[in-house]
């Protein structure tokens, strides 16, 4: 198990850098955790690591999907929080994104059955003022 105790944004960036070494076409990062636990902040650091020219990473809460270019492949930043059913997952073409890009999926619970078996399942939680990032890789 890999575990990061993040007391600062720099700590969160360090965690994203650690996981960034696993980024490749076909890699899925599934980020679970309560609201405000750091999923979008982590995603922003990971996206900017893969494409330093990206200056603004916004939460895809309302758009559901944001796509960014990178030298190793397209990055699909997905927020499944507003999906009502797994059918919406198919309508958005996310199966193809998972197979042919790098996907960072926040709130993946509704689409768990569609995630690849080697998805990095990263858990975010809050403990007092610290953010904890855990992955059992």
Secondary structure, DSSP 4 states (H G I P E B T S, - for coil): -EEEEESSHHHHHHHHHHHHTT--TT-EEEEEE-TTSSHHHHHHHHHHHH-TT-------TTTSEEEE--TTS-EEEEE-TT--SHHHHHHTTHHHHHHHSEEEEESGGGGGGGS-TT-EEEEEEEETTEEEEEE--
